[in-house]
Amino acid sequence: MDGRNFPVSRHPAQRSKLVHRADAEFPFLHDTMIARLGKRLFCAWYNCTENEIVGRTVIRGRWSDDEGASWSEPELVCEDARGGLHMVPATFAEQGGVFWAYVTRMRAHDRPEGYVCARYDGGGWRVTEERDVPVLLNTLPQPYGGGWLAAGRMAAAPGELPLIPVIAASPSPAPGKPADWTFSPLPGPWTDGIYPFPFPETAVLAEGPRLSAFVRSDTGAVCFESADGGKSWSAMQPCALPIAPAKVCGGTLPDGRQYLIYNELTPAHDRSRLVLALREGSGAPFSRGWLLADGADAALGAGPHWHYPCACVSGGWLHVSCTASSDGVVRHAALFSLPAASL
């Protein structure tokens, strides 16, 4: 594809698994998150009883004690106790040995009202705070500068469409307290009330003071660069990678290399091809790639679409979760695991 000048192939040691199949009560599943919490993996998603953010919409997840080989029964993370609001999406972080979920509340599809902070007490999740910032955190929080860094999109006011790409930052929270996020818009026409991207889902890569932000657009992702820890940003520029209009995910391997996971543009303009691209660090070009999924997978009985990835490193593995879907309502949670040292 135009824009990619490195080879992409299957990793011979990749493991593929379905973490959760859609069930009768919740046929729709989307926006998976996978995180290492303590010594375990936790994979979560939002579930809907009818269709995307139609009917009852909750966050559910499963635990794994063996690096994704087996999973617990699904458990409820969060729902609107008063009824009427949809919980979507969620992200997770471990802070001082405490596990936190940050979950957006929506009144309707893409109409965020705010978000909640839920704490895991060893036997379940409990909402401890409600905040009225209409934001969707699209990425896992990552340690940065003694605090936390994440990315997402937000609305100008509660109940409006989240059309502003933002970088989220928090100082290290007090023991037992959730992160105190501040949300900074990236520079763009949205500061003048012009919104060119209907779904500006954002990912951020960090290496010291150098940050790279990638924002979804309908004509390929756009990129921003910062050399001062996000105090200032470059102008918006097209991303060289052939990224389809879907959410991307980024992170850093233990050896310092950075990765970006995205749907590559296909002749069919679908989400059937999921790619992991690698670079040596901030400022370097992406120079290596792995093909995670490409079309229907007969062994898993899922696909042909694989999208909205999330990733974390645990036990020497890079675990990549995503939505597995066809053209109907039914969607599943998939997991691809690759040995991090040999990527």
ABEGO torsion letter per residue (X at the ends): XBGBABBBBBBAABBBBBABBBBAABABBBGBBBBBBEABBBBBBBBBAABBGBEBBBBBBBBBAAGGABBBBBBBABBBAAEGBBBOBBBBBBBGGBBBBBBBBBABBGBBAEBBBBBBAGAEBBBABBBABBBBBABBBBBBGGBBBBBEBBBABBGBBBABBBBBBBBBBBBGBBBBBBBBBBBEAAAAGBBABABBBBBBBBBEABBBBBBBBAAEBBBBBBAAGGABBBBBBBBABBBBBBBBBBBBBAAGBBBBBBBBBBAAGBAABBBBBBBAEBGBBBABBBBABBEBBAAAGBOABBBGBBBBBBGGBBBBBBBBBBABABBBBBBBBBBAAAX
